[in-house]
Amino acid sequence: MAGEKNGGHLHLALLGTPVVKVDGRDLTKRIPRKKSLVLLAYLAMEHSRPHLRKDLAFLLWPDLPEDRADHSLRQSLYSLRKVLDLGSPDAPSPLLVERLSVRLNPDVFFTT
């Protein structure tokens, strides 16, 4: 069952009014940007593999120059990490953000 590994249970409801919950805590209003919510939803739906940062930036900000799209992606990733923080300094990060790729951490959030 989801949530039985090392971390939280991520619940996303995307039909109607979006809802983001971690371990039952509603975090929806803490996500400051719509694009951050879209990014989280995309990473959750495509959780089986890492995604290239340049592809995510182009997907979410196709009308911006590459450097500005990359900056917007960095801002969204930063805000999502703050919102999804599990509260313990020893807890693994919910997002695996590497130099070239991003994915949800399967040791923290996973689906069945």
N, C-alpha and C positions, 0 to 999 in steps of 0.2 A: 504494500500500500504506500502511496505517496507520503513523504515526510518521515519515513522510518530510518533514513540514513543519518548523516551527521548534522543536518540542518533543518530548515523550515520547509513547510508545505506551502507552495505558491499556488494561489487560487486566482485565476483570471476569468472574469465574465466580460465578454466583449460584445454581446448582443444587447441592444438597449443602452442604458447608462453603464459605462465601463466601471468595473470594480476590481481592485487589486487588494488581495489579502495575503498576509504571511502569518502562518500559525494562528489564524482567526482574527488578527488585527487588521482593520481596514486602513490601508495606506493610500487609498486612491487620491485623496485631497492633498497628500504630501508630494505627489508627482507634479512638478511645476509646469511642465510643457506637454502639449498634446503629442508632439513628436517623440518625447521620451516614453510615453505610454505606447505609442505605435512601435517604437524600437523594442520595448519589453515584450509586447505581444508577438512580434516577429521572431525574436530570439526564443521565446517559449514554443511557438509553433514549429520552428525549425531547430529544435534543441539537439538534434542528433549529430550536429557537426559545427565546427567553428565557421565564422563568416568573416571574410576579408573586410577590414575597416573601410577601404576605399569603395567597396561595393555597397556597404551600408550607408556611407555618406552620399553616394550617388542615388541610391534608392530613396532616401528620405529627403534629400535636398538637391534634386536634379537641376534646379534653376540657378544654383549658386556656383561660383567659381570653386574649383577643387579645394583651395586652401580655406575658404570660408565654410564649405560643407564639412571639411575635416574638423574645423574648430567647433562647429555646431554639434557634431558627433561627440567630440570630447566633452563638451558641456553636458550633453544628455547622459553620457556614461557616468560622469561625475555625480550628477544629481540622482541617478538611479542607484548608484552604490551607496549614497548617503541614505536614501529612503529604504533600501532593502537590507541595510546593516542589521545583522542578527543580534547586536547588542553586546557581544562578548569579544574581547580583543583576541581570544584564541580561536574564535569561529572562523571557518574558511570564508573567503569572499564569495558572495553570490554570483558575481560576474567574473569571468576569466578574461581579462583585458590584456592582450599582449601587443607587442609592437605592430603586428600586421593583422591580428584577428581578434574577434570577440565571440564569446558564447556564454550561455548560462552554465554555471558550475554543476555538473551532474552529481557531485557529492553533496550539494546543498539542496538544489531543486531538481526534481525529476518528475516524470509523469509515468503512469502505468497504462 
